[in-house]
Amino acid sequence: MMILDVKNLTHGFGDRAIFNDVSFRLLKGEHIGLIGANGEGKSTFLNIVTGQLQPDAGNVEWARHVRAGYLDQHTVLKQGMTVGDVLRSAFSFLFEMEAEMNRMFEAMGAADEKEMNRLLEETGTMQELLEQHDFYMIDAKVEEVARALGVMELGLDTDVSELSGGQRTKVLLAKLLLEKPDILLLDEPTNYLDENHIEWLKRYLLDYENAFILISHDIPFLNSVINIIYHMENQELTRYVGDYDKFMEVYEMKKSQMEAAYKRQQKEIEDLKDFVARNKSRVATRNMAMSRQKKLDKMEVIQLAAERPKPEFFFRNARAAGKMIFETDDLVLGYEKPLSAPINLRLERGEKIAVTGANGIGKSTFLKSVLGLIKPASGKVRLGDYLYPGYFEQEMPVSENSCIEEIWETFPAYTQYEVRSALAKCGLTTKHIESKVKVLSGGEQAKVRLCKLLNVDTNILLLDEPTNHLDVDAKAELKRALQEYKGAVLLVCHEPEFYQEIVTEIWNMEEYSLFR
């Protein structure tokens, strides 16, 4: 059964084409991974199929009576709503049904026999529907999903305006799963989940009977839950059956075959042109030369897809730091109240540490406390000598600047050529470089922020979830750069396959949590 049918879709922003006459179909029960490099248009595609964005051309047709639920990277929540309000709003249609049923009960007091029978029949039907949808167990269902995704730790009475971007995403994901739509559309749902929550979501999607479309750069996660790949590249959308590993096998084979065919054809074109040039003036061979020229004119020339620029990350090393980078002395994390037991840890020159643990446990707070950006609840951090820190913050306000202006503000002594070169080395094209930061994808924005970090001399890097939004190539390059980096590293990350080959030790913040 066809659930979603997209035909001849074309779309772009200004002079930047995103899709060119692409088609897509979603069948019942398909678990689709929508993949591609940062900026290829994955989120744009979901915005088009959900009607939030109108395409330049093409048709989007959903099957009748299909409810699609969309987890968007950029959804905002209204101030005044609590976390519990948002989660319970997943059942708004049931609360409306209950309110209508109660109005009917009130109307029974003044109803005649005929009206009473009608009301009894309708309220009976509503009562059955409420029971079928487990209406009287809503609080238990809300708590189950909220606990599984780490939302309970935020507090159901917390105003959503007090949440960070990552916390809002978790709340929206919990609401979406409670709604149980016919189709799930998930845009990088694992970005703000820790390992335990990702494992729970993996099991949920494996058992999910309906279809879903998943955007993710977390390859192990993607591999474990999908059975169809749609690959976005060079304004095209190509369907592959199987998981990501199978896709890569077929993709590389097709690419090799195309390159071999291109080389053969180029050799043939060169030989034909050479023959024509040498023989078109000779009477004896003029007809043969004309025949070859006709073959050249009719030949359908193979065009290789333009290679997308791959990032090249190289962290600049400052002078060597002292032996001790920092040492905590009974450090207690917290703002108005303590978040942790006393922490006594020491980082030495050249050590690379992964900071792990559940969301909300204080990993980002720990990094900010080490940097002196926030005061601890108690205790202190002793810093070593000759430190040149570089900090990648998990969330930053989106700039109104162009990419060029953003880098120039940080490095005013750079020439325009140096600014453009620095951004290009991070995998950004000319069109991206000249665009405003706010119109870029999450991954492209992360590359702009990385560009700033790569162009300062450091001997300690404090990185808070740097892989969020980064595509496969950028993550692989960042891993290589961190492996080669001579300084110390303190890395908050929820992807073991990323940090395991980088770090020398793991600090699990759950060991110091007061909420275990």
C-alpha positions in Angstrom: 0.0 0.0 0.0 1.3 3.4 -1.0 1.3 5.8 1.9 3.3 8.8 0.4 4.0 9.4 -3.2 6.3 12.3 -4.3 6.6 12.9 -8.0 8.9 15.3 -10.0 9.9 17.4 -7.0 12.0 20.4 -7.7 13.0 23.0 -5.1 15.7 25.5 -4.3 16.6 28.6 -2.3 17.6 31.6 -4.5 20.1 30.4 -7.0 20.9 27.3 -4.9 19.1 24.2 -6.2 18.2 21.5 -3.6 16.2 19.0 -5.6 15.8 18.5 -9.4 12.9 16.4 -10.6 13.1 13.8 -7.8 10.6 11.1 -6.9 10.0 9.2 -3.6 7.6 6.6 -2.3 6.8 5.3 1.1 5.1 1.9 1.4 3.3 0.4 4.4 5.7 -1.0 6.9 8.8 0.5 5.3 11.5 1.8 7.8 13.4 4.4 5.7 16.7 6.0 6.4 17.0 9.4 4.7 20.7 10.1 4.3 23.1 12.5 2.7 25.8 15.1 3.5 25.0 18.2 5.5 23.1 20.7 3.4 21.8 18.2 0.8 18.2 19.0 1.8 17.0 16.2 4.2 15.2 18.5 6.6 13.9 20.6 3.7 12.4 17.4 2.2 10.5 16.6 5.4 9.3 20.2 5.5 7.9 19.8 2.0 6.2 16.5 2.5 4.5 17.8 5.7 3.3 20.9 3.9 5.4 23.4 5.9 7.2 24.4 2.7 5.8 24.6 -0.8 8.0 23.1 -3.5 8.9 25.0 -6.7 7.4 22.1 -8.7 6.1 18.6 -8.3 3.4 16.8 -6.4 3.2 15.4 -2.8 0.3 13.0 -2.3 -0.5 11.2 1.0 -2.9 8.3 1.4 -6.3 9.3 2.9 -6.7 9.3 6.7 -3.0 9.0 7.4 -1.7 10.8 10.5 1.9 11.8 10.2 3.9 12.9 13.2 7.0 15.0 12.6 9.9 15.6 15.0 11.5 18.8 13.6 14.9 20.1 14.6 13.5 23.6 14.9 10.1 23.3 16.6 9.5 25.8 19.4 7.2 25.5 22.5 5.1 28.2 24.0 6.0 29.8 27.3 3.6 29.0 30.0 3.2 25.3 29.1 4.7 22.8 31.5 6.5 19.6 30.4 3.5 17.6 31.6 1.1 19.9 29.6 3.1 19.2 26.4 3.1 15.4 27.0 -0.6 15.3 27.8 -1.4 17.3 24.7 -0.6 14.1 22.8 -4.0 12.9 23.9 -5.9 16.2 23.3 -8.5 14.5 21.1 -9.3 12.1 23.9 -9.7 15.0 26.4 -12.0 16.7 23.9 -14.0 13.5 23.6 -14.3 13.2 27.4 -15.4 16.9 27.7 -18.1 16.3 25.0 -19.2 13.1 26.8 -19.6 15.1 30.1 -21.7 17.7 28.3 -24.0 14.9 27.1 -24.3 13.6 30.6 -25.4 17.0 31.8 -27.9 17.3 28.9 -29.6 14.0 30.0 -31.2 15.8 32.9 -33.6 17.7 30.6 -33.9 15.1 27.8 -37.0 13.3 26.7 -37.0 9.5 26.2 -36.0 9.7 22.5 -33.2 12.2 23.2 -32.1 10.2 26.2 -31.7 7.0 24.1 -29.6 8.9 21.6 -27.4 10.4 24.3 -27.0 7.0 26.0 -25.9 5.4 22.7 -23.4 8.2 21.8 -21.9 8.4 25.3 -21.6 4.5 25.3 -19.7 4.6 22.1 -17.4 7.4 23.4 -16.8 5.5 26.6 -15.7 2.4 24.6 -13.4 4.6 22.5 -11.8 6.1 25.6 -11.3 2.7 27.1 -9.8 1.4 23.8 -7.3 4.2 23.8 -6.4 3.6 27.5 -7.7 7.0 28.4 -7.8 6.2 32.1 -4.1 5.2 32.1 -2.8 8.3 30.4 -0.7 9.4 33.4 0.9 6.0 33.6 1.7 6.0 29.8 3.1 9.6 30.0 5.3 8.5 32.9 6.5 5.4 31.1 7.7 7.2 28.0 9.0 10.2 29.9 11.1 8.0 32.1 12.4 6.0 29.1 13.7 9.2 27.4 14.9 11.0 30.5 12.2 13.6 30.5 11.0 12.8 34.0 14.3 14.2 35.3 13.4 17.6 33.9 10.3 17.7 36.1 6.7 17.5 34.7 5.9 20.9 36.3 8.8 22.7 34.7 7.9 25.5 32.3 9.1 24.7 28.8 10.6 28.2 28.4 13.2 27.1 31.0 14.4 24.1 28.9 17.5 24.0 26.7 17.2 23.2 23.0 18.2 19.6 23.6 15.7 19.2 26.5 12.9 20.6 24.3 13.8 18.1 21.6 13.5 15.3 24.1 10.1 16.5 25.3 8.8 16.8 21.7 10.1 13.3 20.9 8.2 11.9 24.0 5.0 13.7 22.9 5.3 12.4 19.4 5.7 8.8 20.5 2.8 9.1 22.9 0.6 10.3 19.9 1.4 7.0 18.1 0.9 8.5 14.6 0.5 6.3 11.5 3.8 7.6 10.2 6.8 8.8 12.1 9.0 11.5 10.6 12.1 11.8 12.7 14.9 14.4 12.1 18.0 13.4 14.0 16.2 12.1 17.1 19.3 10.8 18.9 21.2 14.1 19.0 20.2 14.9 22.6 19.7 11.4 23.9 22.3 9.5 26.0 23.2 5.9 25.3 20.4 4.3 27.5 17.7 6.5 25.9 19.0 5.7 22.4 18.9 2.0 23.2 15.2 2.4 24.3 14.3 4.3 21.1 16.1 1.6 19.1 13.9 -1.1 20.6 10.8 1.1 20.1 11.4 1.6 16.4 12.3 -2.1 15.9 8.9 -3.0 17.2 7.1 -0.1 15.4 4.6 -1.7 13.1 3.9 1.4 11.0 6.2 3.1 8.5 8.7 5.8 9.4 11.3 8.1 7.8 14.4 8.6 9.8 17.2 11.2 9.3 20.3 10.3 11.3 24.1 10.4 11.0 24.4 7.8 13.8 25.2 4.9 11.6 25.0 2.0 14.1 21.6 3.3 15.2 20.4 3.8 11.6 21.6 0.3 10.7 19.7 -1.4 13.5 16.3 0.0 12.6 15.9 0.7 8.9 15.3 -1.5 5.8 15.3 1.1 3.0 17.8 3.9 2.2 17.0 7.0 0.3 20.3 8.8 -0.5 20.4 12.6 -1.3 23.3 13.7 -3.4 23.7 16.4 -6.1 20.0 17.3 -6.2 19.0 13.6 -6.8 17.2 11.1 -4.5 18.1 7.4 -5.0 16.4 4.4 -3.4 18.4 1.4 -2.1 17.0 -1.7 -0.5 18.7 -2.8 2.8 20.6 -1.0 5.6 23.4 1.6 5.4 26.2 -1.0 5.1 24.4 -2.6 2.1 23.8 0.9 0.6 27.5 1.7 0.9 28.5 -1.5 -0.8 26.1 -0.9 -3.8 26.9 2.8 -3.9 30.6 2.3 -4.1 30.2 -0.4 -6.8 28.0 1.9 -8.9 30.4 4.8 -8.4 33.4 2.7 -9.5 31.4 1.4 -12.6 30.5 4.9 -13.6 34.0 6.2 -13.2 35.4 3.2 -15.3 32.7 3.9 -18.0 33.6 7.6 -18.0 37.3 6.9 -18.5 36.6 4.5 -21.3 34.3 7.0 -23.0 36.8 9.8 -22.6 39.5 7.7 -24.2 37.1 6.9 -27.1 36.3 10.6 -27.5 40.0 11.5 -27.6 40.7 8.8 -30.2 37.7 9.9 -32.4 38.7 13.6 -32.2 42.3 12.7 -33.1 41.2 10.6 -36.1 38.9 13.4 -37.3 41.7 16.0 -36.9 44.2 13.9 -38.9 41.9 12.7 -41.7 39.2 15.4 -42.4 41.5 17.2 -44.9 42.5 14.0 -46.9 40.3 13.1 -49.8 40.8 9.4 -49.3 39.8 9.4 -45.6 37.3 12.4 -45.5 34.2 10.2 -45.4 35.6 8.1 -42.6 36.4 11.3 -40.7 32.9 12.6 -41.2 31.4 9.3 -40.0 33.5 9.5 -36.8 32.4 13.2 -36.3 28.7 12.1 -36.6 29.4 9.5 -33.9 30.9 12.2 -31.7 28.0 14.5 -32.3 25.4 11.8 -31.3 27.3 10.5 -28.4 25.6 10.9 -25.0 28.5 12.0 -22.8 28.8 10.5 -19.4 28.8 13.2 -16.7 30.4 12.4 -13.3 28.6 13.8 -10.3 30.4 16.8 -8.8 32.5 15.7 -5.8 31.2 17.4 -2.7 34.1 19.1 -0.8 35.2 17.0 2.2 36.2 18.7 5.4 39.8 18.8 6.5 40.2 19.4 10.2 43.6 20.3 11.7 43.7 21.6 15.3 46.5 24.1 15.8 48.7 23.4 18.8 49.8 26.1 21.3 52.9 25.7 23.3 52.9 22.8 25.7 50.9 23.2 28.9 52.2 22.3 32.4 52.0 18.7 33.5 48.7 19.3 35.3 45.9 20.7 33.2 43.3 21.0 36.0 42.4 19.3 39.2 39.1 19.4 41.0 39.0 19.7 44.8 35.7 18.4 46.2 33.9 20.1 43.3 30.1 20.1 43.7 28.2 20.9 40.5 25.0 22.9 40.8 23.2 26.2 40.5 20.6 26.9 43.1 21.0 23.4 44.6 23.8 20.7 44.3 23.7 18.3 41.3 26.6 16.1 42.3 28.6 14.6 45.2 32.1 16.1 45.6 34.2 15.4 42.5 38.0 14.9 42.7 39.5 14.4 39.3 42.7 15.3 37.6 43.5 15.9 33.9 47.2 15.8 32.8 48.9 17.0 29.7 48.1 14.9 26.6 45.3 12.9 28.2 42.0 12.5 26.3 38.9 11.9 28.4 35.3 11.1 27.4 32.7 12.5 29.8 29.6 10.2 29.8 26.4 9.8 31.7 22.7 10.4 31.4 21.3 13.7 30.2 20.7 16.3 32.9 23.4 14.7 35.2 25.8 17.7 34.8 28.2 16.9 32.0 27.9 20.3 30.3 27.9 22.0 33.8 31.2 20.1 34.6 32.9 21.5 31.5 31.6 25.1 32.2 32.8 24.8 35.8 36.3 23.7 34.7 36.4 26.7 32.3 35.2 29.0 35.1 32.1 30.1 33.1 29.9 29.2 36.1 30.5 29.0 39.8 30.3 25.5 41.4 27.9 24.9 44.3 31.0 24.3 46.4 34.6 23.2 46.1 37.0 24.5 43.5 39.0 23.8 40.3 42.7 24.4 40.2 44.1 25.2 36.7 47.6 24.4 35.5 50.1 26.7 33.9 50.2 27.9 30.3 46.7 26.8 29.3 45.2 27.8 25.9 41.7 26.3 26.0 39.3 25.8 23.1 35.6 25.3 23.9 32.9 23.9 21.6 29.5 24.6 23.3 26.6 22.2 22.7 24.1 25.0 22.0 24.7 28.5 20.7 22.3 31.2 19.6 22.0 31.3 15.8 23.9 34.2 14.3 22.3 36.8 11.9 25.8 37.1 10.2 26.9 35.6 6.9 29.5 32.9 7.3 32.2 35.3 6.2 31.1 37.9 8.7 31.0 35.3 11.5 34.6 34.3 11.0 35.8 37.8 10.3 34.4 39.0 13.6 36.5 36.4 15.4 39.6 36.9 13.2 39.5 40.5 12.0 43.1 40.3 10.8 42.3 37.7 8.2 42.0 38.6 4.6 38.8 37.6 2.7 40.9 34.9 1.0 42.0 33.5 4.4 38.4 33.5 5.7 37.0 31.8 2.6 39.9 29.2 2.7 39.2 28.5 6.4 35.5 27.9 5.8 36.2 25.8 2.6 38.5 23.5 4.6 35.6 22.8 6.9 33.6 21.4 3.9 31.5 24.5 3.0 30.9 25.4 -0.6 31.0 29.0 -2.0 27.2 29.3 -1.8 27.2 28.2 1.9 30.1 30.6 2.7 28.2 33.5 1.3 24.9 32.6 3.0 23.7 33.7 6.4 24.5 31.3 9.2 20.8 31.0 10.2 19.7 29.5 6.8 22.3 26.7 7.0 21.5 23.2 8.2 22.4 22.2 11.7 25.5 20.3 10.4 26.7 23.3 8.4 26.3 25.6 11.4 28.4 23.2 13.4 31.1 23.4 10.8 31.2 27.2 11.0 31.6 26.9 14.8 34.3 24.3 14.4 36.1 26.6 11.9 36.5 29.2 14.7 38.0 26.5 17.0 40.3 25.2 14.3 41.9 28.6 13.8 43.1 29.3 17.3 46.1 27.8 19.1 45.1 25.5 21.9 46.5 22.9 24.2 43.3 21.7 25.7 39.9 21.1 23.9 36.7 21.0 25.8 34.0 19.7 23.4 30.4 19.4 24.3 28.6 17.0 21.9 30.5 18.2 18.8 29.1 15.3 16.6 25.5 16.5 16.9 24.3 17.2 13.3 27.6 16.4 11.6 27.4 14.1 8.6 29.4 10.9 8.3 32.4 12.4 6.5 32.7 15.3 9.0 32.5 12.9 12.0 35.2 10.7 10.5 37.4 13.7 9.9 36.8 15.1 13.3 37.7 11.7 14.9 41.0 11.6 12.9 41.9 15.2 13.9 41.3 14.5 17.6 43.4 11.4 17.4 46.3 13.4 16.0 45.8 16.4 18.3 48.8 16.8 20.7 46.9 18.6 23.5 44.5 17.3 26.1 40.8 16.6 25.3 37.7 16.6 27.5 34.9 15.3 25.3 31.2 15.0 26.1 29.7 12.5 23.6 26.9 9.9 23.5 28.4 7.9 20.6 30.9 5.2 21.8 31.8 4.3 18.3 33.1 7.9 17.9 35.0 8.4 21.1 36.4 4.9 21.9 39.3 5.2 19.5 40.2 8.7 20.7 40.1 8.7 24.5 42.5 7.2 27.1 39.9 7.2 29.9 36.2 7.6 30.5 34.7 9.7 33.3 31.1 8.6 34.0 29.4 11.5 35.7 26.6 9.1 37.0 29.1 8.0 39.6 28.8 11.4 41.2 25.1 12.0 40.7 22.8 12.6 43.7 19.9 11.3 41.6 21.0 7.7 41.0 
